[in-house]
Amino acid sequence: MLSNDRNALCVENIYKRFSGNIVLEDVSLCLRQGEVHVLLGVDGSGKSTLVKILAGIVKADAGSVLIDGAPIQLNSPRMAIRSGIGTVFQETSLVPDMTIADNILLNYANNQSRYSPLLINWKRLNETINEIVNLLEVEIDLQQLAKHLSQPQQQIVKIIKALCTRPHIVILDEPTRGLSDVDVGQLFRAIRKLSRSGTSILYISCRPDEIPRVADRVSVIKEGKILGTMSADETNLRSVVEMLVAETSQAMALREADRLRREFVSLVSHELRTPLATIRGYAETVMSRPWSEEIRVECLEAITSGCERLTELVDNLLDISSLEKGILRIEQEAVYLPIIARDVCRTIKSNKRKTPNIRIRFSEHFPTVQADPRRIEQVLHNLIDNAIKYSSPDNIITVTGMVDDKHSRVVITVTDRGVGIPPEHLLRVFERFYRVPSSQLAGIEGSGLGLAICKGIIERHGGQIWAKSVIDQGSAFSFSLPLLVTLVQAAHE
């Protein structure tokens, strides 16, 4: 490479859309004088679109192109050629019924002024062609028709055609496609000769294995974005893959965050509208005319239920927010879980007209644990309430407690005989906003936050929560609490 401190070509903040789709987004890179700069990316990454912009075929929507530090408008292929850019296109073919010399002449003519008559300096053209042929170390009959050439021969002629305008910037769009190993080696030797003479080369490729053979620097492009630029000495297949994977992970994380945001807005909007519509409907009914006391009581009960649903949703949103920020308060004290379980069951039965039979079974001499009674009550209430939702009234729900001496913990399990959860959804039930898709569950209220909150509360106590299920046989949700528990503070203080 001739020079490291002078840029022959710079593209800055290039944007391009086709039919509303972003093809290039904020693309910037610099090609130094005498450098072979490889632009590496898979098919569809935006490489060819950038080539067409630099060749004057496609106009960028935004951004700028600088040649030798001066901005330039590449409005046409003629302007690109006259600005010193020679391009070898991947998809462009030679005119088959013209000779090699005439095909070369087409490009040479584009380098002439559009306002002056076409005057061909045949001596100079022949000297240029001979120089390039010698540089490429090929033998060629300029009077041969292009249609009689093999694919590798056509590729060589396309390179000669681009170089005959004596450009100081050469763009090679995947030039090795269709070439044999011998032809590729010959091409790479010619590229190194050109770079040593001061020609700057932007080499477009989808093959990382070509980098050590030809490149000085490498830029990686994916989905229209430049991921990074590094010297060829620092580049290997692993570094390229790591760059692509890092970008993919980041993109996936952003897409997932956006998906969750949309789901959150949709879900919360629906969950708020349902009880609000209930409250409004029954309130309007009560006020519409004098009803019997029985109907008025029924309406008021429905309004109360709607208010409770709204309160529960708001509380859940506040809790999930506090958990994610790590600020949910856990106030520990000695807790006897059988009493909490009985109180929760009594409250649920008093608030619901129809509930399955709930059985409570704790092992004898069940110990006390250090926990927040209000939060553990919240967990049990959520698990038992879910079991009721997904069970018929004639089913049995069981709340059991046992001591796991081996792991120094107690385990509480809520078991139902409901519809069950498919295996592919079982691991996701503790994700926020996640609800198992099933026609059997249609119409069942839920924000998808309850189990996520349970998981956060139990983990803040230093415990674990998990689920087991069999389709059409029921589910069992269990959580553990350490026997000697101290609040888990490590990640939150």
C-alpha positions as CSV (number, residue, x, y, z in Angstrom):
1,M,0.0,0.0,0.0
2,L,1.4,3.3,-1.1
3,S,0.0,5.6,1.6
4,N,-1.8,5.3,4.9
5,D,-2.7,8.9,5.5
6,R,-4.5,10.0,2.4
7,N,-8.1,9.0,1.5
8,A,-8.8,8.5,-2.2
9,L,-12.5,7.9,-1.6
10,C,-14.9,8.5,1.3
11,V,-18.6,7.7,1.6
12,E,-20.3,9.4,4.5
13,N,-23.7,8.6,6.0
14,I,-25.1,7.1,2.9
15,Y,-28.8,6.1,3.0
16,K,-30.8,4.3,0.4
17,R,-34.4,3.0,0.3
18,F,-36.1,0.9,-2.3
19,S,-39.9,0.7,-2.1
20,G,-39.8,1.9,1.5
21,N,-37.3,-0.7,2.6
22,I,-33.9,0.5,3.9
23,V,-31.1,-1.0,1.9
24,L,-28.3,1.2,3.2
25,E,-28.4,2.9,6.5
26,D,-25.8,5.5,7.6
27,V,-23.0,3.8,5.7
28,S,-19.6,5.4,6.0
29,L,-16.1,4.1,5.0
30,C,-12.9,5.4,3.6
31,L,-10.6,4.0,0.9
32,R,-7.0,5.0,1.3
33,Q,-4.7,5.8,-1.5
34,G,-3.0,2.6,-2.8
35,E,-5.1,0.4,-0.5
36,V,-7.0,-2.8,-1.2
37,H,-10.1,-2.4,1.0
38,V,-12.4,-5.4,1.2
39,L,-16.1,-4.8,1.8
40,L,-17.3,-8.2,3.2
41,G,-20.9,-9.3,3.4
42,V,-23.4,-11.9,2.4
43,D,-25.7,-11.6,-0.5
44,G,-28.4,-9.0,0.2
45,S,-26.3,-7.1,2.7
46,G,-26.3,-3.9,0.5
47,K,-22.8,-4.3,-1.1
48,S,-24.0,-4.1,-4.7
49,T,-26.3,-1.1,-4.0
50,L,-23.3,0.8,-2.7
51,V,-21.3,-0.2,-5.8
52,K,-24.1,1.2,-8.0
53,I,-24.1,4.5,-6.1
54,L,-20.3,4.9,-6.5
55,A,-20.7,4.0,-10.2
56,G,-23.3,6.7,-10.8
57,I,-26.1,4.2,-11.7
58,V,-28.1,4.7,-8.5
59,K,-28.5,7.9,-6.6
60,A,-28.3,7.9,-2.8
61,D,-31.2,9.3,-0.8
62,A,-28.8,11.0,1.6
63,G,-25.1,11.2,2.4
64,S,-22.0,12.4,0.5
65,V,-19.2,11.0,-1.6
66,L,-15.7,12.6,-1.5
67,I,-12.9,11.9,-3.9
68,D,-9.5,13.1,-2.8
69,G,-11.2,15.1,-0.1
70,A,-13.6,17.0,-2.4
71,P,-17.4,16.3,-2.5
72,I,-18.7,15.1,-5.8
73,Q,-22.1,14.4,-7.3
74,L,-22.1,11.0,-9.1
75,N,-25.1,11.6,-11.3
76,S,-24.2,9.2,-14.1
77,P,-21.8,6.5,-15.0
78,R,-20.0,9.0,-17.2
79,M,-19.5,11.3,-14.2
80,A,-18.1,8.4,-12.2
81,I,-15.7,7.4,-14.9
82,R,-14.5,10.9,-15.5
83,S,-14.0,11.3,-11.7
84,G,-11.5,8.5,-11.8
85,I,-13.7,5.5,-10.7
86,G,-13.6,2.3,-12.7
87,T,-16.1,-0.4,-11.8
88,V,-16.2,-4.1,-12.7
89,F,-19.8,-5.1,-12.1
90,Q,-20.7,-8.6,-11.0
91,E,-23.8,-8.9,-13.1
92,T,-23.0,-6.7,-16.2
93,S,-22.1,-8.7,-19.3
94,L,-20.2,-7.8,-22.4
95,V,-22.0,-7.2,-25.7
96,P,-21.8,-10.7,-27.2
97,D,-21.7,-9.8,-30.9
98,M,-19.0,-7.2,-30.5
99,T,-15.3,-7.8,-30.4
100,I,-13.3,-7.4,-27.3
101,A,-11.8,-4.2,-28.7
102,D,-15.2,-2.7,-29.3
103,N,-16.4,-3.6,-25.9
104,I,-13.4,-1.9,-24.4
105,L,-14.0,1.1,-26.6
106,L,-17.6,1.6,-25.2
107,N,-16.1,2.3,-21.7
108,Y,-13.3,4.3,-23.2
109,A,-15.8,6.6,-25.0
110,N,-17.6,7.3,-21.7
111,N,-14.4,9.0,-20.6
112,Q,-14.6,11.6,-23.3
113,S,-16.4,14.9,-22.9
114,R,-20.1,14.7,-23.8
115,Y,-19.9,18.1,-25.6
116,S,-16.9,17.3,-27.9
117,P,-16.8,15.0,-30.9
118,L,-15.6,11.5,-30.1
119,L,-11.9,11.5,-31.1
120,I,-10.2,8.2,-30.4
121,N,-6.5,8.2,-29.8
122,W,-5.9,4.7,-31.1
123,K,-2.2,4.7,-30.3
124,R,-2.8,5.7,-26.7
125,L,-5.7,3.2,-26.4
126,N,-3.6,0.3,-27.7
127,E,-0.7,1.2,-25.4
128,T,-3.1,1.3,-22.4
129,I,-4.6,-2.1,-23.4
130,N,-1.1,-3.6,-23.8
131,E,0.0,-2.3,-20.4
132,I,-3.1,-3.8,-18.7
133,V,-2.7,-7.1,-20.5
134,N,0.9,-7.3,-19.4
135,L,-0.1,-6.4,-15.9
136,L,-2.8,-9.1,-15.8
137,E,-0.4,-11.6,-17.4
138,V,-3.0,-12.7,-20.0
139,E,-3.0,-13.4,-23.7
140,I,-5.9,-12.0,-25.5
141,D,-7.1,-11.5,-29.1
142,L,-8.8,-8.1,-29.2
143,Q,-10.7,-9.0,-32.5
144,Q,-12.4,-12.1,-30.9
145,L,-16.1,-11.8,-30.4
146,A,-17.2,-11.6,-26.8
147,K,-19.7,-14.4,-27.2
148,H,-16.9,-16.9,-27.8
149,L,-15.2,-16.1,-24.5
150,S,-15.4,-18.4,-21.5
151,Q,-16.8,-16.9,-18.2
152,P,-13.3,-16.5,-16.7
153,Q,-12.1,-14.8,-19.9
154,Q,-15.2,-12.5,-19.9
155,Q,-14.3,-11.5,-16.3
156,I,-10.8,-10.6,-17.3
157,V,-12.0,-8.5,-20.2
158,K,-14.4,-6.6,-17.9
159,I,-11.4,-5.8,-15.7
160,I,-9.4,-4.6,-18.7
161,K,-12.4,-2.6,-19.9
162,A,-12.6,-0.8,-16.5
163,L,-8.8,-0.2,-16.3
164,C,-8.6,1.3,-19.8
165,T,-9.9,4.6,-18.5
166,R,-6.9,4.7,-16.2
167,P,-8.9,5.2,-13.0
168,H,-7.2,5.9,-9.7
169,I,-10.1,4.1,-7.9
170,V,-11.2,0.7,-9.0
171,I,-14.2,-1.1,-7.6
172,L,-14.3,-4.9,-8.1
173,D,-17.7,-6.4,-7.3
174,E,-17.0,-10.1,-6.4
175,P,-14.6,-10.5,-9.3
176,T,-13.6,-14.1,-8.5
177,R,-17.0,-15.6,-9.2
178,G,-16.6,-18.2,-11.9
179,L,-12.8,-18.0,-11.9
180,S,-10.5,-21.0,-11.4
181,D,-7.9,-21.1,-8.7
182,V,-5.2,-20.3,-11.3
183,D,-7.3,-17.3,-12.6
184,V,-7.9,-16.1,-9.1
185,G,-4.2,-16.2,-8.2
186,Q,-3.5,-14.3,-11.4
187,L,-6.1,-11.7,-10.5
188,F,-4.8,-11.2,-7.0
189,R,-1.2,-10.6,-8.3
190,A,-2.6,-8.0,-10.7
191,I,-4.5,-6.3,-7.8
192,R,-1.3,-6.1,-5.7
193,K,0.6,-4.6,-8.6
194,L,-2.2,-2.0,-9.1
195,S,-2.2,-1.0,-5.4
196,R,1.6,-0.7,-5.4
197,S,1.3,1.7,-8.3
198,G,-1.0,3.9,-6.3
199,T,-4.4,2.7,-7.5
200,S,-7.0,2.4,-4.7
201,I,-9.2,-0.7,-4.9
202,L,-12.5,-1.4,-3.2
203,Y,-12.9,-5.1,-3.4
204,I,-16.4,-6.4,-2.8
205,S,-16.6,-10.0,-1.5
206,C,-18.7,-12.6,0.4
207,R,-15.7,-14.9,1.0
208,P,-13.7,-14.4,4.2
209,D,-11.0,-16.7,2.8
210,E,-10.0,-14.1,0.2
211,I,-9.0,-11.5,2.9
212,P,-5.5,-12.7,3.7
213,R,-4.7,-13.1,0.0
214,V,-5.6,-9.6,-1.1
215,A,-6.7,-7.1,1.6
216,D,-5.1,-4.3,3.5
217,R,-8.2,-3.5,5.5
218,V,-11.7,-5.0,5.8
219,S,-15.1,-3.6,6.5
220,V,-18.0,-5.9,7.4
221,I,-21.5,-5.0,6.1
222,K,-24.8,-6.6,7.2
223,E,-28.4,-5.6,6.4
224,G,-27.2,-2.3,5.0
225,K,-25.0,-1.3,8.0
226,I,-21.3,-1.2,8.4
227,L,-20.5,-3.3,11.5
228,G,-16.9,-2.3,11.8
229,T,-13.5,-1.9,10.0
230,M,-10.3,-3.7,10.9
231,S,-6.9,-4.3,9.4
232,A,-6.4,-7.5,7.5
233,D,-3.8,-8.7,10.0
234,E,-6.5,-8.5,12.7
235,T,-9.1,-10.2,10.6
236,N,-9.9,-13.9,10.6
237,L,-13.0,-16.0,10.2
238,R,-13.6,-16.0,14.0
239,S,-13.4,-12.2,14.3
240,V,-15.8,-11.7,11.4
241,V,-18.3,-14.2,12.9
242,E,-18.0,-12.6,16.3
243,M,-18.8,-9.2,14.8
244,L,-21.8,-10.6,12.9
245,V,-23.1,-12.5,16.0
246,A,-22.7,-9.5,18.2
247,E,-24.7,-7.4,15.8
248,T,-27.3,-10.1,15.4
249,S,-27.7,-10.4,19.2
250,Q,-28.1,-6.7,19.5
251,A,-30.6,-6.5,16.7
252,M,-32.6,-9.5,18.2
253,A,-32.6,-7.8,21.6
254,L,-33.9,-4.6,20.1
255,R,-36.6,-6.4,18.1
256,E,-37.6,-8.4,21.2
257,A,-37.8,-5.3,23.3
258,D,-39.9,-3.6,20.6
259,R,-42.2,-6.7,20.4
260,L,-42.6,-6.7,24.2
261,R,-43.4,-3.0,24.2
262,R,-46.1,-3.5,21.5
263,E,-47.5,-6.5,23.4
264,F,-47.5,-4.6,26.6
265,V,-49.4,-1.7,25.2
266,S,-51.9,-4.0,23.5
267,L,-52.4,-6.2,26.5
268,V,-52.7,-3.4,29.1
269,S,-55.1,-1.5,26.8
270,H,-57.3,-4.6,26.5
271,E,-57.1,-5.5,30.3
272,L,-58.0,-1.9,31.2
273,R,-60.9,-1.6,28.8
274,T,-62.6,-4.9,29.9
275,P,-63.2,-3.9,33.6
276,L,-63.9,-0.3,32.7
277,A,-66.5,-1.4,30.2
278,T,-68.0,-3.6,32.9
279,I,-68.1,-0.8,35.5
280,R,-69.6,1.7,33.0
281,G,-72.2,-0.8,31.8
282,Y,-73.5,-1.8,35.2
283,A,-73.3,1.8,36.5
284,E,-75.5,3.0,33.6
285,T,-77.9,0.1,34.2
286,V,-78.3,1.1,37.9
287,M,-78.9,4.7,37.0
288,S,-81.2,4.1,34.1
289,R,-84.4,3.3,36.2
290,P,-85.4,2.0,39.6
291,W,-84.5,-1.6,39.7
292,S,-85.3,-4.2,42.3
293,E,-82.9,-4.5,45.2
294,E,-81.7,-7.9,44.0
295,I,-80.7,-6.4,40.6
296,R,-79.1,-3.4,42.2
297,V,-77.0,-5.6,44.4
298,E,-76.0,-7.7,41.4
299,C,-74.9,-4.6,39.5
300,L,-73.0,-3.2,42.4
301,E,-71.2,-6.6,42.9
302,A,-70.2,-6.5,39.3
303,I,-68.9,-2.9,39.6
304,T,-66.9,-3.9,42.7
305,S,-65.4,-6.9,40.9
306,G,-64.4,-4.6,38.0
307,C,-62.7,-2.2,40.4
308,E,-60.9,-5.1,42.1
309,R,-59.7,-6.2,38.7
310,L,-58.4,-2.7,37.9
311,T,-56.7,-2.5,41.2
312,E,-55.0,-5.9,40.7
313,L,-53.8,-4.9,37.3
314,V,-52.3,-1.6,38.5
315,D,-50.7,-3.4,41.5
316,N,-49.2,-6.0,39.1
317,L,-47.8,-3.3,36.8
318,L,-46.2,-1.6,39.8
319,D,-44.8,-4.8,41.1
320,I,-43.3,-5.9,37.8
321,S,-41.7,-2.5,37.4
322,S,-40.2,-2.6,40.9
323,L,-38.9,-6.2,40.3
324,E,-37.2,-5.1,37.1
325,K,-35.6,-2.1,38.8
326,G,-34.6,-4.3,41.7
327,I,-36.4,-2.1,44.3
328,L,-39.2,-4.4,45.3
329,R,-39.3,-4.4,49.1
330,I,-39.1,-7.7,51.0
331,E,-39.6,-7.4,54.7
332,Q,-38.8,-10.7,56.4
333,E,-40.1,-12.2,59.6
334,A,-40.8,-15.6,61.0
335,V,-43.6,-17.1,58.8
336,Y,-45.7,-20.2,59.3
337,L,-46.8,-21.1,55.8
338,P,-49.8,-23.5,56.6
339,I,-51.6,-20.6,58.3
340,I,-51.0,-18.3,55.2
341,A,-52.2,-21.0,52.9
342,R,-55.5,-21.4,54.9
343,D,-56.0,-17.7,55.0
344,V,-55.6,-17.4,51.2
345,C,-58.0,-20.2,50.5
346,R,-60.6,-18.7,52.9
347,T,-60.3,-15.3,51.1
348,I,-60.6,-16.8,47.7
349,K,-63.6,-18.9,48.6
350,S,-65.4,-15.9,50.1
351,N,-64.8,-13.8,47.0
352,K,-65.8,-16.4,44.4
353,R,-69.2,-17.9,44.0
354,K,-68.0,-21.2,42.5
355,T,-64.7,-22.7,43.5
356,P,-63.3,-26.2,43.2
357,N,-62.7,-28.1,46.4
358,I,-59.3,-26.9,47.8
359,R,-57.4,-29.2,50.1
360,I,-54.4,-28.1,52.2
361,R,-51.9,-30.7,53.2
362,F,-48.6,-29.8,55.0
363,S,-46.2,-32.2,56.5
364,E,-46.3,-32.7,60.3
365,H,-44.1,-30.3,62.3
366,F,-43.7,-28.0,59.3
367,P,-41.1,-25.4,60.2
368,T,-41.3,-21.6,60.1
369,V,-39.2,-19.7,57.6
370,Q,-37.9,-16.2,57.3
371,A,-40.0,-14.5,54.6
372,D,-42.3,-11.6,53.8
373,P,-45.8,-12.8,54.7
374,R,-47.6,-10.3,52.4
375,R,-45.5,-11.3,49.4
376,I,-45.8,-15.1,50.1
377,E,-49.5,-14.6,50.4
378,Q,-49.5,-12.8,47.1
379,V,-47.6,-15.8,45.5
380,L,-50.0,-18.4,46.9
381,H,-53.0,-16.3,46.0
382,N,-51.8,-16.1,42.4
383,L,-51.0,-19.8,42.1
384,I,-54.3,-20.9,43.6
385,D,-56.3,-18.4,41.6
386,N,-54.7,-19.6,38.4
387,A,-55.5,-23.2,39.4
388,I,-59.1,-22.3,39.8
389,K,-59.2,-20.4,36.4
390,Y,-57.9,-23.4,34.5
391,S,-60.0,-26.1,36.4
392,S,-63.7,-26.9,36.3
393,P,-65.7,-26.3,39.6
394,D,-65.9,-30.1,40.3
395,N,-62.1,-30.6,40.2
396,I,-59.9,-30.7,43.3
397,I,-57.1,-28.3,44.0
398,T,-54.4,-29.3,46.4
399,V,-51.9,-27.1,48.3
400,T,-49.1,-29.2,49.8
401,G,-46.1,-28.3,51.9
402,M,-43.0,-30.5,52.5
403,V,-39.6,-30.2,53.9
404,D,-36.6,-31.0,51.6
405,D,-33.9,-31.7,54.1
406,K,-31.4,-32.6,51.4
407,H,-31.5,-29.1,50.0
408,S,-32.3,-27.3,53.3
409,R,-35.6,-25.9,52.0
410,V,-39.3,-26.1,52.1
411,V,-41.4,-26.8,49.0
412,I,-44.9,-25.6,48.5
413,T,-46.9,-27.0,45.5
414,V,-50.3,-26.0,44.1
415,T,-51.8,-28.9,42.0
416,D,-54.9,-28.8,39.8
417,R,-56.6,-31.2,37.5
418,G,-57.2,-28.7,34.7
419,V,-56.5,-28.5,31.0
420,G,-52.7,-28.7,31.4
421,I,-49.9,-26.8,29.6
422,P,-48.2,-28.1,26.4
423,P,-44.5,-28.8,26.9
424,E,-43.3,-26.2,24.4
425,H,-45.0,-23.5,26.5
426,L,-44.1,-24.8,30.0
427,L,-40.7,-23.1,30.2
428,R,-42.2,-19.7,29.1
429,V,-45.1,-19.4,31.5
430,F,-42.9,-17.3,33.9
431,E,-42.1,-14.7,31.3
432,R,-43.8,-11.4,31.7
433,F,-46.9,-10.9,29.5
434,Y,-46.7,-14.6,28.3
435,R,-50.0,-16.4,28.0
436,V,-50.3,-20.0,26.7
437,P,-52.2,-19.9,23.3
438,S,-55.1,-22.3,23.5
439,S,-58.7,-22.3,22.3
440,Q,-59.6,-23.9,25.7
441,L,-58.3,-20.8,27.5
442,A,-60.1,-18.3,25.4
443,G,-62.0,-15.8,27.5
444,I,-60.0,-16.4,30.7
445,E,-58.8,-13.0,32.1
446,G,-55.2,-12.4,32.8
447,S,-52.4,-9.9,32.1
448,G,-49.6,-12.4,31.8
449,L,-47.8,-10.7,34.7
450,G,-48.9,-12.9,37.7
451,L,-46.4,-15.8,37.3
452,A,-43.6,-13.4,36.4
453,I,-44.2,-11.5,39.6
454,C,-44.3,-14.8,41.6
455,K,-40.9,-15.8,40.1
456,G,-39.4,-12.4,41.0
457,I,-40.7,-12.5,44.6
458,I,-39.5,-16.1,45.2
459,E,-36.1,-15.4,43.7
460,R,-35.8,-12.3,45.9
461,H,-36.3,-14.7,48.8
462,G,-33.5,-16.9,47.6
463,G,-35.9,-19.6,46.4
464,Q,-36.9,-21.2,43.1
465,I,-40.2,-21.6,41.3
466,W,-41.1,-24.2,38.6
467,A,-44.0,-26.0,36.9
468,K,-44.9,-29.5,35.7
469,S,-47.9,-30.3,33.6
470,V,-49.6,-33.0,31.5
471,I,-52.2,-32.1,28.9
472,D,-55.8,-32.8,30.0
473,Q,-54.5,-34.0,33.4
474,G,-53.5,-30.8,35.1
475,S,-50.5,-28.8,36.3
476,A,-48.4,-28.5,39.5
477,F,-46.7,-25.2,40.3
478,S,-44.1,-25.4,43.1
479,F,-41.8,-22.9,44.8
480,S,-39.1,-23.3,47.4
481,L,-37.9,-21.2,50.3
482,P,-34.6,-21.8,52.1
483,L,-34.9,-23.0,55.7
484,L,-32.3,-20.5,56.8
485,V,-33.1,-17.7,54.5
486,T,-31.6,-14.2,54.4
487,L,-32.8,-11.8,51.8
488,V,-30.9,-12.1,48.5
489,Q,-29.3,-8.6,48.2
490,A,-26.3,-9.3,45.9
491,A,-27.8,-8.0,42.6
492,H,-30.0,-5.3,44.1
493,E,-27.9,-3.2,46.5
